[in-house]
Each structure stands twice: as C-alpha cells, then as structure tokens.
C-alpha cells in the first residue's frame, strides 16, 4: 500500500469520529430537534451522504455521539486509577479529586448530562447503555478502592461502602448547578470537593 493510499485509509477511519465531534457541537448549539444533518456535514467538511454512509439516521448520529463523547474519559480514568499509590484513603481522595474535576468542570461531561436529561425520554435505550457502559464502570472503579480499603482495615464496612453511587452524587450536583445557573452561581470547586471528601472520609474511616 502506497503512502497516499495509506493516508486516505487513515482519513476514512478517522471520519466517523470527526462527524460525531461536529455533531456534538451542532447538538449543543441547537438541541436535538433543531439540529440538521446538513449543518453537521458542513461543520465536518463532508457531504450529507457521507454521514449516511456511516450512520443511517439522525437518531443514530445522536446516540453514537453521546457514546463517543462519554467513553473518551474511561481510558483516562482507568490509567489514572492504575497510577494511584499510598493508603486507600489517599487513593480514594485522589480519585475523587480527579473524577469530580472531570464531571463538574469538563464541558463535554456537562453537555452529555444535558443531552441525557433533555432527550432521555426519546432515547431510553441510550440512557440504559450510558449507565451500563459509562456510569457503572466509573462507580465500580470507586467500589474497588473502597472494598480494598475495607479489606485492609482502613475503612468501616458501612452501608456507604456498599452504595458508592453516593460518592459520585456531589459531582453530579455540581454539573446540575452549572447547567441550571451557569455563571450566575459560581461555586468554589476546590472548597466544594474538600467538603465532599471530608463527609465521605468521615463516613468511611474507622
């Protein structure tokens, strides 16, 4: 395969992601109902027919866009988790800071939450997949650290240790505040995270 052919093959492989990135910007700007695939195509620099080559409907574009944007964080989370050292309390603290910053401060995470809230009734299957493929793996990451801390004798085996969705709740609240209030209600992210860590750790520590 010559250099030019390799280049074209690489561009073709990258094109679905480019279309989904363009779709994300259009859906953020206009919402699902008002977004036109013609505008997505123009932003991506392709024809409308090219979009239909990869995605058969607008609904499919939307669903794959949410999955594409959500799943980009999981490799980062997994790599960061593998790098954690120190006591399990220190590992949990570092994991909370890292994850809260992504969920609450990252634009893509906030807009994905907006999509799920506004369009969840139209796409119940997407909500279920998002929970299974993104939310649950994130919760299980926290669960593994907490369970290891319990086994090591650092944490109490409390109801909170068995329901780690609670650990994620403050970050979701921050995202909701940002979506609803925008810049009208500024929250000190560092102070909020420290307060959340204080509550969580005092609930878990022996």
N, C-alpha and C positions, 0 to 999 in steps of 0.2 A: 504494500500500500504506500503510495507516494505521499509527500508532505502535505500537498494541497487536499488530497482525499482524506487524510487523517484529520486535517483542520476542519473540513466540512462535517466529518463524522462526529467530531467533538462538539461542534456548534449544534448539531442536531440533537445530541444527547443532553446538552445544556438548555435547549429551547423550552421544554416543559417548565423548568424552574423559573426561567425568565418570564414566561407567560403568567405563572402563578404570582410572581413578585409584582408584575404590572397589575394583575387582577386585584391584589391586596390594596394597592394604592387607590384604585378606582372604587372598590367597595368601601374603603374608609371614607373617601371623599363624597360619594353619592348614596351609600347604602345599597342593600341588595336589590331592591325593586327598581331603582332608578339607574343602576349601572348597565351599560350596553357593552356587548362584546366587541362592537366596533371600536369603542374607546379603549378597551383593554388591548386590542390588536394594535391600535395606533401607538399606545404607550410602549408596547413590547417590540414594536418595529417589525411586525409580521402581518400577514393577511388574516382576515376573519376565518378563511378556510383552513389556515394553519392551526388555529385554535381548535376547530372541529376535528382536525386530524388526530389531535391528542385527547380532546375532551368532547364528548358528544353533545353535551347540553350546558347551559349556563349554570344549572344546579350542580352539575359535576365539577365545573370550574370552581364554584364557591366551596364545595366540600373539600376538594383537593387542596385549595388554597389554605383553608384553616388547618388541615393536617400538615401541610408543608411548613407553615409558619410555626406551628406548635412544636413539631418534632425536632426543629433545629436546636432547641435548648437541651434536649435529653442527653446527647453525647457530651455536652459541656458539663452537665450535672454529674454524669457517671464518671467522667475523667476527674472532676474536682473531688468527688467522694473518694475515689481511689487514692488521692493525694493526701487525705486527712491523716494527721498524726496526733499524738498526745492522749490525754484521758478521753473517755467517751463524752464527758461534759464539754470538754474543749472541742471535740469533733462536732457535737450537736450544735454548739454555739456557732462555729464557723459555717456549718451547713445552713443554719437559719439565716445568718447574715447574707450569705451568697444567694440563697434562693429568694429571700424577701426582696433583695435588690432587683432581681430579675422580674419577679411577678409584679411588684409595685411600681418600679421605675422604668421598666422597658416598654417602649411604645407598642411593640408588636404584641406583647403579653396583654396589655390593657385593651387593645383593639380586638384581640381574639376573644376576650371576655365579653366585650360589647357585642360581637357577632353572635356568640352563643346565647346571650340574653335576648337580643332583638329577634334573632331568626331561629331560636331553638324549637319553637312550635312548628315551624315549617320543615325543619330538618332534625327530627328526633333521633334518627339513626346516627347523624353526625355527632350529636351530644353524647350518645352512648359510646361511640368509638373514641371520642375525645377523652371520656372518662376512663375507658379501658386502656387506651394506648398512651395517654399522657398523664392524667391526674393520678391514676393508681400507681404507675411506676414511680412517680415522684413521692407519693405517700409511702410506698414500700421502701424507698431509699431511707427515709426518716425512720421508718419502723425498724429496719435492720440495725441502725445505730442505737436506737433506744433499747431494743431487745438485747443487744450486745452489752450495753451499759447495765441492764438489769442482771444479766448473767455474770458480769464482772463485779457485781455488788455495789456499783456506783449509784444506780437508780432504784427506787422502790417499784415494785410491781403493782402499780396503781391502775385504776380504770383509764387514766390519761395515757398510760403506757400502751394500752391496748386499743386506743382510738386516736391514732396520730393525725387524723384529719384536723383535729383541734390545733395542732402545731401550725397548720397552713392557714388557719382562719384569719389571723391578723393581716397577712399579706393580701388575702382576697378583699378584706375590708379596705385596705389602703387603695387597692385598684378601683373598688366601687366609689370611694370618695373622689378619686381622681376623675373618674368618668362623669360623676354627677356634678361635682363642684368645680372641676378644672383648677384654674389659678385663683379662684375666689376663696378657697380654703387650703392654704398651704400647711402641710404637715412636716414637722421636723423628722425626716426619715430615720436619722441616726438615733434620736431620742425615742422614737416610737419602737424601733427594733430593740433597743436596750430594755425598754419597759416590758416588751413582749417576752424577751429572753428571761428577764427577772421572774415573771409569772410562771413561765414554763419550767425553768430550772428549780424554782422553789416547790413546784408541784411534784417534781420527779426525784429530787435529791433525797437521800436518806438523812 
